[in-house]
Amino acid sequence: MAQHTIRFDDGAAYERGMGIWSQLAGQVFLDWLASPPGLRWIDVGCGNGAFTELLVQRHAPAEVQGIDPSEAQLKFARTRPAVQGATFLQGDAMALPFGNGRFDAAVMALVIFFVPDPAKGVAEMARVVGPGGTVAAYAWDLLGGGLPFAPIHAEFRALGFTPPLPPSADVSRIAALREVWTGAGLEGIETREITVRRSFSDFDEYWSTSVAVGSMQPMLAEMAVGDVEQLKDRVRARLSVDATGRVTHHARANAIKGRVPKAP
């Protein structure tokens, strides 16, 4: 699986910024899955373990295996006290190192658009999940303005910059997700939008936690100080700011789940 292009470079920075957004969306996603305790899970593209931790806390799994291509992210994941029962392995979403039917559920949390061949990744999840088990994912609505820092990206584009997108951004659309799940032979497919809201003490807090994302740094480095200030003013005008200066912003993800067919 290709290395993530719009992810925080270290676990601590991720926790301070995007991690909070991810947790908000992850809570809604796991409530929607409504899975019973005691299942065997695989978290594909687990990164620094933020979603894995949420999964352990909310669903009391019998087993969790986390897979990610980044050893640095996995190193951080292994330090989380709440996931000491989980196992974290370096690996490729398109070639999972497990046998057929090994798990009861497989998830990709904000990851599928980073997989070079999403259909192959979902087919692999379906392969390692037993009959009747769940294969699910959720992804920021990249093409529909759902990213938490979409207002900044929009203003970068207005100024002539092209913020990079992950290699499979198209799959973040609900129709595309459904097509991939159907192609993997999954049944009982359901989709939904997840909208989450976050409040910031002021614009500077929103800005600092958003531009910590690695893909923005090269663009900011190309800009003069005055141009950066102009960019900030334009972004501020796009946001909901109350009389005290507090900023409220929404982000949106698309989610999907399906079941591995049972043997006839």
C-alpha positions as CSV (number, residue, x, y, z in Angstrom):
1,M,0.0,0.0,0.0
2,A,1.4,3.4,-0.9
3,Q,2.5,5.7,1.9
4,H,-0.2,8.2,3.0
5,T,0.1,11.6,1.4
6,I,-2.2,13.7,3.6
7,R,-1.6,12.1,7.0
8,F,0.3,13.5,9.9
9,D,4.0,12.6,9.8
10,D,4.1,11.5,13.5
11,G,1.6,10.0,15.9
12,A,1.7,12.9,18.4
13,A,0.9,15.5,15.8
14,Y,-1.9,13.3,14.4
15,E,-3.4,13.1,17.9
16,R,-3.5,16.9,18.3
17,G,-5.2,17.5,15.0
18,M,-6.6,15.1,12.5
19,G,-6.9,12.4,15.2
20,I,-9.8,14.2,16.9
21,W,-11.7,14.4,13.6
22,S,-11.0,10.7,13.0
23,Q,-12.2,9.8,16.4
24,L,-15.4,11.7,16.0
25,A,-16.2,9.9,12.7
26,G,-15.0,6.6,14.0
27,Q,-17.4,6.6,16.9
28,V,-20.3,7.1,14.5
29,F,-19.0,4.4,12.2
30,L,-18.6,1.8,15.0
31,D,-22.1,2.6,16.4
32,W,-23.5,2.1,12.9
33,L,-21.7,-1.3,12.6
34,A,-23.3,-2.4,15.9
35,S,-21.0,-5.4,16.1
36,P,-21.2,-7.7,19.1
37,P,-18.2,-8.2,21.5
38,G,-15.8,-11.0,21.2
39,L,-15.1,-10.9,17.5
40,R,-11.8,-11.3,15.7
41,W,-11.0,-8.1,13.8
42,I,-8.4,-6.9,11.3
43,D,-7.8,-3.1,11.0
44,V,-6.3,-2.6,7.5
45,G,-4.3,0.6,7.3
46,C,-4.3,1.0,11.1
47,G,-1.7,3.8,11.0
48,N,-0.8,5.0,14.5
49,G,-3.6,2.9,16.1
50,A,-6.1,5.6,16.8
51,F,-9.1,3.7,15.3
52,T,-7.8,0.4,16.7
53,E,-7.9,1.9,20.2
54,L,-11.5,3.1,19.6
55,L,-12.4,-0.4,18.3
56,V,-11.0,-2.1,21.4
57,Q,-12.7,0.4,23.8
58,R,-16.1,0.1,22.2
59,H,-16.4,-3.5,21.0
60,A,-14.3,-5.6,23.3
61,P,-12.9,-7.8,20.5
62,A,-11.4,-11.2,21.1
63,E,-8.5,-10.3,18.8
64,V,-7.3,-7.4,16.7
65,Q,-4.6,-7.4,14.1
66,G,-3.5,-4.0,12.7
67,I,-1.8,-3.8,9.4
68,D,0.0,-0.8,7.9
69,P,2.9,-0.1,5.6
70,S,4.6,2.4,7.9
71,E,6.7,1.0,10.6
72,A,7.0,4.5,12.2
73,Q,3.2,4.6,12.5
74,L,3.1,1.1,13.9
75,K,5.7,1.9,16.5
76,F,3.5,4.7,17.8
77,A,0.5,2.4,17.8
78,R,2.3,-0.2,20.0
79,T,2.7,2.5,22.7
80,R,-1.0,2.9,23.2
81,P,-1.9,1.4,26.6
82,A,-5.5,0.7,25.5
83,V,-4.4,-1.6,22.7
84,Q,-1.9,-3.8,24.4
85,G,-3.9,-6.9,23.4
86,A,-3.7,-5.9,19.7
87,T,-1.0,-7.0,17.3
88,F,0.5,-4.6,14.8
89,L,2.2,-5.8,11.7
90,Q,3.8,-4.1,8.7
91,G,2.0,-5.2,5.6
92,D,0.2,-4.4,2.3
93,A,-3.6,-4.0,2.2
94,M,-3.5,-5.7,-1.2
95,A,-1.8,-8.8,0.1
96,L,-2.9,-9.4,3.6
97,P,-0.6,-12.0,5.4
98,F,-3.5,-14.2,6.7
99,G,-5.3,-17.2,5.5
100,N,-8.9,-17.4,4.2
101,G,-11.7,-16.8,6.7
102,R,-9.3,-15.9,9.6
103,F,-11.4,-13.0,11.0
104,D,-15.0,-12.1,11.8
105,A,-14.7,-8.5,10.6
106,A,-12.4,-6.3,8.5
107,V,-12.3,-2.6,8.5
108,M,-10.5,0.3,6.7
109,A,-10.8,3.6,8.6
110,L,-10.1,6.6,6.4
111,V,-7.7,4.5,4.3
112,I,-9.3,3.1,1.2
113,F,-8.4,6.1,-0.9
114,F,-4.7,5.5,-0.2
115,V,-4.8,2.0,-1.6
116,P,-3.5,2.0,-5.2
117,D,-6.0,-0.7,-6.2
118,P,-9.1,-0.4,-3.9
119,A,-10.9,-3.3,-5.5
120,K,-7.9,-5.6,-4.7
121,G,-7.8,-4.3,-1.1
122,V,-11.5,-5.0,-0.5
123,A,-11.2,-8.4,-2.2
124,E,-8.4,-9.2,0.3
125,M,-10.5,-8.1,3.2
126,A,-13.4,-10.3,2.0
127,R,-11.0,-13.2,1.6
128,V,-9.7,-13.1,5.2
129,V,-13.2,-12.7,6.7
130,G,-15.3,-15.8,7.3
131,P,-18.8,-16.4,5.8
132,G,-21.3,-14.0,7.3
133,G,-18.6,-11.7,8.5
134,T,-18.5,-7.9,8.0
135,V,-16.3,-5.9,5.6
136,A,-16.6,-2.2,6.2
137,A,-14.9,1.1,5.6
138,Y,-15.4,4.9,5.8
139,A,-13.6,7.6,3.9
140,W,-13.6,11.4,3.9
141,D,-15.7,12.6,1.0
142,L,-12.6,14.0,-0.8
143,L,-14.3,15.1,-4.0
144,G,-17.4,16.5,-2.2
145,G,-15.6,18.9,0.1
146,G,-15.8,16.6,3.1
147,L,-12.2,16.8,4.4
148,P,-11.8,18.6,7.7
149,F,-9.4,21.1,6.0
150,A,-11.4,21.4,2.7
151,P,-11.7,25.2,3.1
152,I,-7.9,25.5,3.0
153,H,-7.6,23.3,0.0
154,A,-10.3,25.3,-1.8
155,E,-8.4,28.6,-1.2
156,F,-5.1,27.0,-2.3
157,R,-6.8,26.1,-5.6
158,A,-8.2,29.6,-5.9
159,L,-4.6,30.9,-5.6
160,G,-3.3,28.6,-8.3
161,F,-2.0,25.7,-6.1
162,T,-3.0,22.1,-6.6
163,P,-3.3,20.3,-3.3
164,P,-2.3,16.6,-3.8
165,L,-5.0,14.0,-3.5
166,P,-4.4,10.3,-2.5
167,P,-4.0,7.9,-5.5
168,S,-7.6,6.6,-5.3
169,A,-9.6,9.7,-4.4
170,D,-12.5,8.6,-6.6
171,V,-13.3,5.7,-4.4
172,S,-14.4,8.0,-1.6
173,R,-17.7,8.6,-3.4
174,I,-20.6,6.4,-2.1
175,A,-21.4,5.1,-5.6
176,A,-17.8,4.1,-6.1
177,L,-17.6,2.4,-2.7
178,R,-20.8,0.4,-3.5
179,E,-19.3,-0.7,-6.9
180,V,-16.2,-2.0,-5.2
181,W,-18.1,-3.8,-2.5
182,T,-20.4,-5.4,-5.1
183,G,-17.4,-6.4,-7.2
184,A,-15.9,-8.2,-4.2
185,G,-19.0,-10.4,-4.0
186,L,-20.3,-8.9,-0.7
187,E,-24.0,-9.0,0.1
188,G,-26.3,-7.0,2.3
189,I,-24.5,-3.8,1.3
190,E,-25.4,-0.6,3.2
191,T,-24.0,2.9,2.9
192,R,-24.4,6.1,4.8
193,E,-22.9,9.6,5.2
194,I,-21.2,10.5,8.5
195,T,-21.2,14.2,9.4
196,V,-19.2,15.4,12.4
197,R,-18.7,18.8,13.9
198,R,-15.8,20.2,15.8
199,S,-15.4,23.5,17.7
200,F,-12.1,25.4,17.9
201,S,-11.3,28.2,20.4
202,D,-10.3,30.5,17.6
203,F,-9.3,30.5,13.9
204,D,-5.6,30.0,14.8
205,E,-6.4,26.7,16.5
206,Y,-8.2,25.5,13.4
207,W,-5.4,26.7,11.1
208,S,-2.5,25.2,13.1
209,T,-4.1,21.8,13.5
210,S,-5.0,21.7,9.8
211,V,-1.8,22.9,8.2
212,A,0.2,20.4,10.2
213,V,-0.9,17.9,7.5
214,G,2.2,17.1,5.5
215,S,0.8,17.9,2.0
216,M,0.2,21.5,2.9
217,Q,3.8,22.3,4.0
218,P,5.4,22.4,0.6
219,M,2.8,24.8,-0.7
220,L,3.0,27.1,2.3
221,A,6.8,27.1,1.9
222,E,6.5,28.5,-1.6
223,M,4.4,31.4,-0.4
224,A,5.6,34.8,0.8
225,V,4.5,35.8,4.4
226,G,2.0,38.3,3.0
227,D,0.5,35.6,0.7
228,V,0.1,33.2,3.6
229,E,-1.8,35.9,5.6
230,Q,-4.0,36.5,2.6
231,L,-4.7,32.8,2.4
232,K,-5.6,32.7,6.1
233,D,-8.0,35.6,5.6
234,R,-9.7,33.9,2.7
235,V,-10.0,30.6,4.7
236,R,-11.4,32.5,7.7
237,A,-14.1,34.0,5.6
238,R,-15.3,30.5,4.6
239,L,-15.7,29.3,8.2
240,S,-18.4,29.8,10.8
241,V,-17.0,32.1,13.4
242,D,-19.2,33.4,16.3
243,A,-19.0,36.7,18.1
244,T,-16.3,35.4,20.5
245,G,-14.1,34.2,17.6
246,R,-14.9,30.6,18.2
247,V,-14.8,28.5,15.0
248,T,-17.2,25.6,14.3
249,H,-16.6,23.4,11.3
250,H,-18.1,20.2,9.8
251,A,-16.5,17.3,8.0
252,R,-18.2,14.5,6.1
253,A,-17.3,10.9,5.4
254,N,-18.9,8.2,3.4
255,A,-19.3,4.7,5.0
256,I,-20.1,1.3,3.7
257,K,-20.5,-2.2,5.1
258,G,-21.3,-5.6,3.6
259,R,-21.3,-9.3,4.5
260,V,-19.2,-12.2,3.2
261,P,-21.8,-14.6,1.7
262,K,-22.5,-17.8,3.6
263,A,-22.0,-21.1,1.8
264,P,-25.1,-22.4,0.1
